[in-house]
Amino acid sequence: MDSIAAAAVQMLGSSQNQQIGLAVAVQQLSADKAVAGLVADSAAQAPSAGPPAPPGQGLSVDLRV
């Protein structure tokens, strides 16, 4: 009887460890996705994040030589 109880406890422990491992893996994937999203967002906003052009730049073209 003791060996059956020991086997049951071991099986429950293994099952719990597997569930914890799966939860950790899912959490890690979620964190990786979140970081990838932040990197993509910052990369998309990078060109517009620069300082504004100086006053008058790009408003007229000087064609005199």
C-alpha positions as CSV (number, residue, x, y, z in Angstrom):
1,M,0.0,0.0,0.0
2,D,2.9,2.3,0.7
3,S,4.3,1.9,-2.7
4,I,1.0,2.8,-4.3
5,A,0.7,5.9,-2.3
6,A,4.4,6.8,-3.1
7,A,3.7,6.2,-6.8
8,A,0.6,8.4,-6.7
9,V,2.5,11.2,-4.9
10,Q,5.3,11.0,-7.4
11,M,2.8,11.1,-10.3
12,L,1.0,14.1,-8.9
13,G,4.4,15.9,-8.3
14,S,5.4,15.2,-11.9
15,S,2.1,16.5,-13.2
16,Q,2.4,19.6,-11.2
17,N,6.0,20.2,-12.3
18,Q,4.9,19.8,-15.9
19,Q,2.1,22.3,-15.5
20,I,4.4,24.8,-13.9
21,G,6.9,24.3,-16.7
22,L,4.2,24.9,-19.3
23,A,3.0,28.0,-17.5
24,V,6.5,29.4,-17.4
25,A,7.0,28.7,-21.1
26,V,3.7,30.4,-22.0
27,Q,4.7,33.4,-19.9
28,Q,8.1,33.6,-21.5
29,L,6.5,33.5,-25.0
30,S,4.1,36.3,-24.0
31,A,7.0,38.4,-22.7
32,D,8.9,37.8,-25.9
33,K,5.9,38.9,-28.0
34,A,5.5,42.0,-25.9
35,V,9.2,42.9,-26.3
36,A,9.0,42.3,-30.1
37,G,5.9,44.5,-30.3
38,L,7.7,47.3,-28.4
39,V,10.7,47.1,-30.6
40,A,8.5,47.2,-33.8
41,D,6.6,50.2,-32.5
42,S,9.7,52.1,-31.6
43,A,11.3,51.3,-35.0
44,A,8.1,52.5,-36.8
45,Q,8.2,55.8,-34.8
46,A,12.0,56.3,-35.2
47,P,11.9,58.5,-38.3
48,S,9.3,60.8,-36.8
49,A,11.1,61.0,-33.5
50,G,13.9,63.2,-34.9
51,P,14.1,66.9,-34.2
52,P,12.1,69.3,-36.3
53,A,13.6,70.9,-39.4
54,P,15.1,74.4,-38.9
55,P,12.7,77.3,-39.8
56,G,12.4,77.8,-43.5
57,Q,14.0,74.6,-44.6
58,G,12.2,72.8,-47.4
59,L,9.8,75.7,-48.0
60,S,11.5,77.1,-51.2
61,V,14.0,76.1,-53.8
62,D,16.7,78.5,-54.9
63,L,17.3,78.1,-58.6
64,R,19.9,80.9,-59.0
65,V,23.3,79.8,-60.1
